[in-house]
Amino acid sequence: MLTVTEAARDKLKSRLLRLKTGSKTTIRLIPAPKKPGKWKMIWDKERPEDQVVESKEGIKILLVGADLVRAIEGMVVDFRTTSQGTGFAIYKLRSTT
């Protein structure tokens, strides 16, 4: 299962709300081209087989293709501030067992 933190949900929602009302476009998580093990976010439209993450208000804030569901198992999408700046962090949780 993909975990999207509250901070990431809020930031994704705020970015989507900047689009025109009625837009069917949302944010999709994809593997970063030419960067194995890395991820990126792009603007895209929902497809029937997508896994959809919604905000508390029911806004579709993040899409993941059915072909990537296994790859994102145990992953976390977060939005954080570090000494290097602010931005999304996409990482895999380490197993504690």
C-alpha positions as CSV (number, residue, x, y, z in Angstrom):
1,M,0.0,0.0,0.0
2,L,1.2,3.5,-0.8
3,T,1.2,6.0,2.1
4,V,0.6,9.7,1.4
5,T,1.3,11.8,4.4
6,E,-1.1,14.6,5.4
7,A,1.5,17.2,4.4
8,A,1.8,15.7,1.0
9,R,-2.0,15.4,0.6
10,D,-2.3,19.1,1.5
11,K,0.4,20.2,-1.0
12,L,-1.0,18.0,-3.8
13,K,-4.5,19.4,-3.2
14,S,-3.3,23.0,-3.2
15,R,-1.5,22.4,-6.5
16,L,-4.6,20.9,-8.0
17,L,-6.8,23.7,-6.9
18,R,-4.7,26.1,-8.9
19,L,-6.0,24.5,-12.1
20,K,-9.2,25.6,-13.7
21,T,-12.4,24.4,-12.1
22,G,-13.8,21.3,-13.8
23,S,-10.4,20.1,-15.1
24,K,-10.0,16.4,-15.2
25,T,-6.3,16.6,-14.9
26,T,-4.6,15.5,-11.7
27,I,-1.1,14.3,-10.6
28,R,0.3,10.9,-11.6
29,L,3.2,9.2,-9.9
30,I,5.6,7.5,-12.5
31,P,9.1,6.0,-12.5
32,A,11.6,8.7,-13.4
33,P,12.9,8.2,-16.9
34,K,16.6,7.4,-17.0
35,K,16.8,7.3,-13.2
36,P,16.2,3.8,-11.9
37,G,14.6,3.6,-8.5
38,K,13.5,7.3,-8.6
39,W,10.0,8.6,-9.1
40,K,8.5,11.8,-10.5
41,M,5.1,13.4,-10.7
42,I,3.4,14.6,-13.9
43,W,0.1,16.1,-14.9
44,D,-2.2,13.5,-16.4
45,K,-5.9,12.3,-16.6
46,E,-7.3,9.3,-14.7
47,R,-7.5,6.0,-16.5
48,P,-10.0,3.2,-15.6
49,E,-7.4,0.9,-14.0
50,D,-5.7,3.6,-11.9
51,Q,-5.3,3.4,-8.1
52,V,-6.5,6.8,-6.9
53,V,-5.6,8.7,-3.7
54,E,-8.1,11.3,-2.6
55,S,-8.0,14.2,-0.1
56,K,-10.3,14.2,2.9
57,E,-12.7,16.2,0.8
58,G,-12.8,13.5,-1.9
59,I,-10.6,15.4,-4.4
60,K,-8.5,13.0,-6.6
61,I,-5.0,14.2,-5.8
62,L,-2.7,11.4,-7.0
63,L,-2.9,8.6,-9.6
64,V,-0.9,5.4,-9.8
65,G,-1.2,3.1,-12.8
66,A,-2.2,-0.5,-12.2
67,D,1.1,-1.7,-13.6
68,L,2.9,0.1,-10.7
69,V,0.9,-1.0,-7.7
70,R,3.4,-3.7,-6.8
71,A,6.4,-1.3,-7.3
72,I,4.9,1.3,-4.8
73,E,4.1,-1.3,-2.1
74,G,5.4,0.1,1.2
75,M,6.3,3.5,-0.3
76,V,5.6,6.9,1.2
77,V,5.0,10.2,-0.4
78,D,5.8,13.1,1.9
79,F,6.2,16.8,1.6
80,R,9.0,18.2,3.8
81,T,11.3,21.0,4.6
82,T,15.0,20.2,4.9
83,S,18.3,22.1,4.9
84,Q,18.3,21.6,1.1
85,G,14.8,23.1,0.6
86,T,11.2,22.0,0.5
87,G,9.7,19.4,-1.8
88,F,8.2,16.0,-2.2
89,A,10.1,13.0,-0.9
90,I,9.2,9.6,-2.2
91,Y,10.8,6.7,-0.4
92,K,10.4,3.1,0.7
93,L,9.9,2.4,4.4
94,R,12.5,0.1,5.9
95,S,11.2,-3.1,7.4
96,T,11.7,-3.3,11.2
97,T,11.6,-7.1,11.3
